[in-house]
Amino acid sequence: MTIEAHCPSCGTPSRRKHSHYERRLLDTAAGGQEVLIHLRVHRFFCSNDACDRHTFAEQVPNLTIRYGRRSIVAGQALRGIALALGGRAGARLAARLALAVSRMTLIRLIRALPEPVLQTGPAVLGVDDFALQGWVLAANLGHDLDCWLRLLVLHDQDDLERAEPDTMRYRLYHLPARLSTHARRRHLRIERTWPWAQAFVLAWQRLTHLPVPA
Ligand SMILES: [Zn+2]
């Protein structure tokens, strides 16, 4: 039972309760069964007169976020599934994990993700890293390929041509797909609902139609 909560706008702690209501949160499954948490949430008055916010709902640390209909852990699990498998296959796996969501919900989760901020691509390699000669060579090759790809096939894809290395990796280099061999032909099955599937296919078609250097 919460006796004190902090206003999300000004951070002032408050003990003055306004009301309470019930919130339902989908959580990760237990024993293969869907888990729905019924949570009694309190609304508090903000005790700071200068604050714009009159009342606010409490959040349970590590469990709830504002307007969220899933527990934080369940949300993380679904985002991980969506990133690894995309919408269609992701929804199938989620259903098996008793976390049923539609494929469009998974796609919305991917689209709502912030662009990666952590810079881990070749661009962050400093000169101090020359001790790692092999890595530098690999990083330079990767960087070259990345530049050529932007120049040759992504020149008219506004959001990709100038994208940060991590954004490129997230959208194009790492995509949910399955490579299979059938009758001596290799098939790459891309998850249709992946938001950048079309961009990948276009890039692939352009690459394979490049003239062979004389
Ligand atoms: Zn406040």
Boltz pocket constraint, residues with backbone or C-beta under 6 A from the ligand:
constraints:
  - pocket:
      binder: B
      contacts: [[A, 7], [A, 8], [A, 9], [A, 10], [A, 11], [A, 12], [A, 46], [A, 47], [A, 48], [A, 51], [A, 52], [A, 53]]
      max_distance: 6.0
